Amino acid sequence: MVAAAEAARGGARVVLLEKNQKPGLKVLISGGGHCNVATTLGPREAEPLFGQRGGRFLRRALHATPPQVIRGWLEERGVATVEAEGDKVWPKSMRAGDVLNALVGRAVDAGVELTTCAPVTGIWSAGDRWRVSTDATEVSAAAVILACGGSSYPKTGTVGEGFAWLRALGLEIIAPVPALAPLRSPAAWVRDLAGVTLPDAEIQLRVGERIVYRRRRPVLFTHRGISGPGPMDCASRLEKHPGRFSVHVSFCPDASEGEVAALFAGGGTLSERVRDFGLPRRLTAGLLERLGLANMPPAQVSADARRDLVAALTGLEIPISGTEGFARAEVTAGGVALHEVDAKTMCLRRFPGLYVTGELLDVDGPIGGFSFWVAFATGVLAGRASAVS
C-alpha cells in the first residue's frame, strides 16, 4: 500500500493486486490486534539491529523514511500515535484497524486502483514490459513492485509464492526461514512454568561458554517452551544454524556474578534472597527444586551448589528443540540475496522494472516495529523509483 501510494504520487497509473478480500490482514493481527507500527529509535540506532550486511543495505531506505515520517502519515489521517516501553510506537487508540484504514485511504486518495480477490499466479518479462497473471485476467505494466510478504502466518495468504516467482527468474534466494517465532522446548520443567513472565531478562545465545548474541527483552514461559520478544528475536539465528547455539536466560542482567553470590550472606531464606532479584515465586520455587536447594538455609548450601545457583541465575540454559515455524512466525528471514538488488531503488539489478520490498529481501530485525519500518521504507524507494522508470 505504501509502495503503491508513492508510485501514484509520482504520477504513475497504479493497480494494486490484492490476494484477499481485504488488504492488510497482517496489519490487523500485528501486536495482538494493537499494531506496534513503528519504533522510537532513529536510523543510526536501528541500523546495527539488522546486522552489518543488512544494516548497510537498508541505510538509505531507513534514512529516507524514518519513524517520524511513518507517524506523520497516520497523524495526517487522524490516527494519533503514542510511545511506549521497549522503544515501541502504537496507535493511541490501540486499534490496528485504524492504522490499516489510514494506509488504505492514503493509497486510494493518491489514485491507486485497488483490486481485491486477485491472487497473482505468475509474472514474466515481455520485451520492455512485464506481464502479471491472476486467476481472472492478465496485466501489462512498465514496472512491477512485488510486496507480497514472505511465508510467515500462511493463514493470512502469505505462503511464499513470491520466492518461487523470483527463483524462476534465476535470482539467488537465500533459504527462507521463520523469524520472530516462539521457541519450543522438550523439557517438562520449562513447560511446567507456563504463564510465568519475566519483564526484564536477558536472552543469550552461546557457543560453548562464549555469548555470541544477547537481547534484553521480556521472556514468557509457555506450554510449548518460551516466547516473548527476547526468545523470538533469537528464532532466525536458531533456524539458520540448527544445533550451533545453546539458549540461556539471565534473570538478573544488572547484577554481576559477585553480587548474585552475595545472596548467601545475611538473613532470610534462600527463596527470599533469590526473589530479591525480582524472580517470580513459581520460578524461584522451580529453580531451587531443580537444583536440590528447596527449603535449604543459605548458610548450609555447599560451595558447588552455590556456583550452580549463581550460574543458573546469570545464565540458565533452556533446552530448545526448534521454533514454532512459519505458522507462528511474525516475519520471514532469508529471501532475495541483497547483491541482486539496488539498495537505492529496490530494483532488481538484472531485471529493470521489477522491484522487491519487505520480507522478500534477505533482511530481518528484532521485534518492535522494525519489520513494518523495513516494509514501509523499501516500499517508498520502490514506489518512487518505479514512477519514473
Rosetta blueprint (number, residue, H / E / L):
1 M L
2 V H
3 A H
4 A H
5 A H
6 E H
7 A H
8 A H
9 R H
10 G L
11 G L
12 A L
13 R L
14 V L
15 V E
16 L E
17 L E
18 E L
19 K L
20 N L
21 Q L
22 K L
23 P L
24 G L
25 L H
26 K H
27 V H
28 L H
29 I H
30 S H
31 G H
32 G H
33 G H
34 H L
35 C L
36 N L
37 V L
38 A E
39 T E
40 T L
41 L L
42 G L
43 P H
44 R H
45 E H
46 A H
47 E H
48 P H
49 L H
50 F H
51 G H
52 Q H
53 R H
54 G H
55 G H
56 R H
57 F H
58 L H
59 R H
60 R H
61 A H
62 L H
63 H H
64 A H
65 T L
66 P L
67 P H
68 Q H
69 V H
70 I H
71 R H
72 G H
73 W H
74 L H
75 E H
76 E H
77 R L
78 G L
79 V L
80 A L
81 T E
82 V E
83 E E
84 A E
85 E L
86 G L
87 D L
88 K E
89 V E
90 W E
91 P E
92 K L
93 S L
94 M L
95 R L
96 A H
97 G H
98 D H
99 V H
100 L H
101 N H
102 A H
103 L H
104 V H
105 G H
106 R H
107 A H
108 V H
109 D H
110 A L
111 G L
112 V L
113 E E
114 L E
115 T E
116 T L
117 C L
118 A L
119 P L
120 V E
121 T E
122 G E
123 I E
124 W E
125 S E
126 A E
127 G L
128 D L
129 R E
130 W E
131 R E
132 V E
133 S E
134 T E
135 D L
136 A L
137 T L
138 E E
139 V E
140 S E
141 A E
142 A L
143 A L
144 V E
145 I E
146 L E
147 A L
148 C L
149 G L
150 G L
151 S L
152 S L
153 Y L
154 P H
155 K H
156 T H
157 G L
158 T L
159 V L
160 G L
161 E H
162 G H
163 F H
164 A H
165 W H
166 L H
167 R H
168 A H
169 L L
170 G L
171 L L
172 E L
173 I E
174 I E
175 A E
176 P E
177 V E
178 P E
179 A E
180 L L
181 A L
182 P L
183 L E
184 R E
185 S L
186 P L
187 A L
188 A H
189 W H
190 V H
191 R H
192 D L
193 L L
194 A L
195 G L
196 V L
197 T E
198 L E
199 P E
200 D E
201 A E
202 E E
203 I E
204 Q E
205 L E
206 R E
207 V E
208 G L
209 E L
210 R E
211 I E
212 V E
213 Y E
214 R E
215 R E
216 R E
217 R E
218 P E
219 V E
220 L E
221 F E
222 T L
223 H L
224 R L
225 G E
226 I E
227 S E
228 G L
229 P H
230 G H
231 P H
232 M H
233 D H
234 C H
235 A H
236 S H
237 R H
238 L H
239 E H
240 K H
241 H L
242 P L
243 G L
244 R L
245 F L
246 S E
247 V E
248 H E
249 V E
250 S E
251 F L
252 C L
253 P L
254 D L
255 A L
256 S L
257 E H
258 G H
259 E H
260 V H
261 A H
262 A H
263 L H
264 F H
265 A L
266 G L
267 G L
268 G L
269 T L
270 L H
271 S H
272 E H
273 R H
274 V H
275 R H
276 D L
277 F L
278 G L
279 L L
280 P L
281 R H
282 R H
283 L H
284 T H
285 A H
286 G H
287 L H
288 L H
289 E H
290 R H
291 L L
292 G L
293 L L
294 A L
295 N L
296 M L
297 P L
298 P H
299 A H
300 Q H
301 V L
302 S L
303 A H
304 D H
305 A H
306 R H
307 R H
308 D H
309 L H
310 V H
311 A H
312 A H
313 L H
314 T H
315 G H
316 L E
317 E E
318 I L
319 P L
320 I L
321 S L
322 G E
323 T E
324 E L
325 G L
326 F L
327 A L
328 R L
329 A L
330 E L
331 V E
332 T E
333 A E
334 G E
335 G E
336 V E
337 A L
338 L H
339 H H
340 E H
341 V E
342 D L
343 A L
344 K L
345 T L
346 M L
347 C E
348 L E
349 R L
350 R L
351 F L
352 P L
353 G L
354 L E
355 Y E
356 V E
357 T L
358 G H
359 E H
360 L H
361 L E
362 D L
363 V L
364 D L
365 G L
366 P L
367 I L
368 G L
369 G L
370 F H
371 S H
372 F H
373 W H
374 V H
375 A H
376 F H
377 A H
378 T H
379 G H
380 V H
381 L H
382 A H
383 G H
384 R H
385 A H
386 S H
387 A H
388 V L
389 S L
